[in-house]
């Protein structure tokens, strides 16, 4: 019904001219205008629309909430950003590096982690080792691997899992894998991922845990881990930011390290693998497992806050709520 209004059609034509005939941007800006919003909030933080709207409508508060770690490629479509509710200071550095202007940058942490922690989660049992899967369907279909990055991810991911599985067997520790495919029976290649890990394991024991979208199961498993191992995962950085023991594997690939150098720049040496060998992996895991938890947590909280500025007593959803409340009160 909205797009049939004369007021919408008129605004759409005006925006087409203002946006230099970028029709999609013009359409969405004109559509939002029909509701005359005081506040616009989105989790599509890599979309160009929030910034386009926010900069041209200064009376409206437009909030773009970061929902995953970002790199230069993720931000390539953004010309300018609105008020950006960022994970941490590293996001600001990335925007500055890419010369992307923003109205304000507010480091608040991860909203999903904040919501999870605010429910005072109870951990039923501890897991020795947890691996965060970065599986992609094209890992097993070389004909679909059209970039050097995909090849590098596939190779490093396989190396990391095989080394972790070997370590778990040698030390008689349980190993849980958080699946990338979110739904066990419907979509996102869970069955392919399950077969992939079974093939790599060669019949050795491990647990593959599926997580369903819109639940906090992956956070619950991550929080239960005595040690979390990941190639390059938002969940790993989230757990690191609240003091969990995490080992990052991105450093074993020169290609990935170069691509995501801003991500690993502030990671302590203890939590970053730099060699593909099993001896190097075993030494790193042993060091982490034997580190005094209090000493580790203080260091992890300091370094992790650069990536994800997580404050348990001031979760992101409360900060966002205050931003909206102040704006609405100011415009009464």
N, C-alpha and C positions, 0 to 999 in steps of 0.2 A: 504493500500500500504506500510506503514512503516514497518509492522511486516514481510513482505515478503523479506526485504532486508537482504543480507548476513551480512552486518555490524551490523544489529539489532540482528540477531541470534547469532552472535559471542559474542556481548556484553552481551546478555541475559545469555549465558552459563558461561561467566566470572563472572557475577553478582550472578548467582546461587551458585557458589563456594564461592564468597566473602560474600554472605549473608547466608551462611550455609543452602542452599536449601530452603530458604523461597521464594517460587516461585512467589508469588504475588508481594512482595517487589522488587525482582529481575526484574520482568517483567516491572513494572512501572518505576524503575530507568533507565533501558535500553531504555524504550520508550522515556522518557524525554531527555535522552542523544542524541537521534537522531536529536533533534532540536538545540542542542548546545546553550542553552539559557544563557544569561547573568543574567537574573532575572527570578525567579519563584515566583508566588504569589498564595496563596490559602486561601479559607475561610473554608476549611475542617481542622480546627485547632486541632481536636482530632485524626487525621490520623497519622500513624507512618511514612508515606512516605516523607513528607517535611523534617523532621529531618534526616532521612536516607540519603536523597539526599544532603542536605545542608552540613552535616558534612563530606561527602566524596567528595564534589566538592567545595573546599574553594574559588575558583575563581568566583563562581556564588553567587548572592545574593538571598537567599530563605526567603521569608516573609510568615509567617503564621499569619493570622489575626483572632483574637478571635471574635466570633459572638454570644456567649451566656455565661452565668455564668457556671462555670465548678466545678465539685467535683472530688474526688479521682477516682471514677468509670469511669468518662469520660476520664480521662487521663491514664487509665490502659494499653492502647495499645501503648503509646508513650514511646520509649526507650530513645530518646533524641530529642530535639526540635531545629529548626533553629532560625533565628531572629524572635522572637515572639512579635507581636504587641498586647499587652495585654490591657484589660479593665482598670486595675489599679494594685496597689501594692499588693492587696490580692491574685491576680493570681500568682505573684512571690513567695509569701509565700507558696502557695499551691505546686508549682513546687519544691521549696526547701524542703518542708515537705515530698514530695514523692520521693525526691532524683533523680529528672529528670533533667539532664544537658541541658543547652540551650546555643546557641551562644551569644545571647543578649536578654534581656527582656526590651521592650520599652513600658511603660504605655502611651497609647494614648487616651483611652476612646472607646466609641462605634461608629463604623464607620457609622452605619445606623442612629443613633441619630444625629451624626454630619452632615450627608447629609441632614436630615430633617430640622435641625435648620438653616443650611446655606441658605435654601430657604425662610427664614423669614416668617414662617407660621403665618397665620392670624386665630385667634380663633373666630368663628362666635358667639358662645354663651357659657356660663359657665354651667357646670354640677355640681350638688351638690355633689353626691357620685358616684364613679366609682369602680366597682369590676373587677379585672383581673381574668378571669377563668383559672383554672388549670385542667379542665375536662379531664378525660381519659375514653375511652369506657369501660374499665373493672371496672369502679366505680359501674356499675349496673349489672355486671356479676361476682358474687363472685367466680364462678368456674375458672375464668381466673386470679384471684388474687393469684399469687404464691409467693408473698413476703410480709413480715410484713410492708415494706415501702409503698407498694401500699395501704394496708389497712389503714395505718396511714394517708396517703394523702387523701383518700376518706373520712375518718371520720372528719379530721380537715377542709377540704374544705367545707363540708356540714355545719358544725358548724359555720364557718365564714360567709358564705352566709346568712344563716338563721338569724344570729344576725344582720347583716347589713340590711337585708330586714326589720326586725322588727324596727330597729332604723329609717330607712327612713320613715316608716309608722307613727311612733309615732311623728316624727318631721316634717312631711309633706314635705319631701325632695325627689327630683327625683333621681332614681337609674338607672345607666346604667351598663350593664355587657359587657365587651369585650370578645367575644367568643374565645375559643381556636381553634375550627374548623374554618379553614380559608376561605372556600368557601361555599356559601350558598346552592348551588344546586349540587355541584359535589365534593364528597370525604370528607375525614377527619371528618366524623361523625357529621356534623353540625346539622342535624335533630335530632339525638340522644341527642346531647347536649341541643338543644332547648327543647325537651321533659323533659329532666332531670331537667332543671331549672323551667319549668312550674309546674312540679310535686312538687318541693321543695317550690315554692312560694304559692301554694294553691290558685291560682287565684288572689293574690295580685299584684298590678301594678309594673312593672319594664320594662326596655328596653334592649333587647338583640341585640347587634350590631355585625354583621359579618364583618370580615376584609378579604380582598382578598390579597393573597401573592403578594409581590413586590410592595405594596403600603404602605403609611405611615399613614393609617387611625388609627391604634391603638395608634400611637404617638400623632396624633391630638386629639383623645379622651382623652388620658392621660394628655396632656398639658392643656386641658379644665377643668379638675377636680379640684374642691375645696378641695376634699380629695380622694385619691386613696387607695384602700384596696386590698391586695393580700396575698395569702398564701406564695408563694416563687417564684417570677417571675423576669426574666431579665428586663422586662419593668418597674417593680416597682423600681428596683435599678437604672435604667436609669433616671426615673423621680426624684427619690430622689437625684441623683447626680447633678441635675440642680436646686435644691431648692424647688421642689414641695412637698406638704404635703402628706406623705405616711404612712400607717399603715401596718406593716408586721404581718402575723398570724402564722408563722412557730413555734413560741415559745409556742403555745398552745398544741403542741405534743412533748412529751419527746423523742419519737423515731426519729422524724424529726430533733429536735434540736440537738440531739447527732450526727445524720448523717451529718448535715450541720452546725456544730458548728463554723467552720471558717467563714461562711457567716454572722452570726449574732453577732460575737464577738465585732465588732466596732459600732453596731447600738445603738443610744441613747435610753435610757429607754422609752422616750415619744413615740417612733414609733414602739415599739415591744410589742405585746400581749404575756402574760405569763399564761393566765388563760382562760378556756373555758366558764366561766359564762358570762351571758349577762350583769350583773352589771359591771363587769370588762371591758367588751367591750365598754359599754356606757360611762364609765368614761374616757377611753382612747380617744375615739372619741371626746368627749366634750372638753378635754384638747387641743387636736390638733386643733380643729376648733376655739378655743378661743385664741390660741397663736398668739402673734404679728408676722405678716408675716416677717418683717425684721429680728427679732431675730431668728425666726425659720430658715430662709434661710441661715443665716451665719453659724449656727450649722450644717445644712444639707449639705451645700457645703463642709464644712471641713470634716465631717464624710463620706459623699458620695464619695468624691474623692479617698478614700482608695479602694473602690470597683470599681468605674468607674471614671477615671481621665479625666473628660470632660471639655475641654476648648472651650467655644463658639467662641472665637477669633482665636483659633488655632485648627480647627477640624481634626480628624484623617486622613481623605483622603488627606489633605495637608501635614501632616507629612509623610505619606506613599509615597506621590509624591516626597518629598524631599529626602527620603531614596533612592528611585530608581534613581532619577536624579544624586545624588552624586556618586552613584556606576557606572552609565554609563559614567559620565564625567571622572572618575578616570581610566576607562578602554578603553578610546578612543585611 
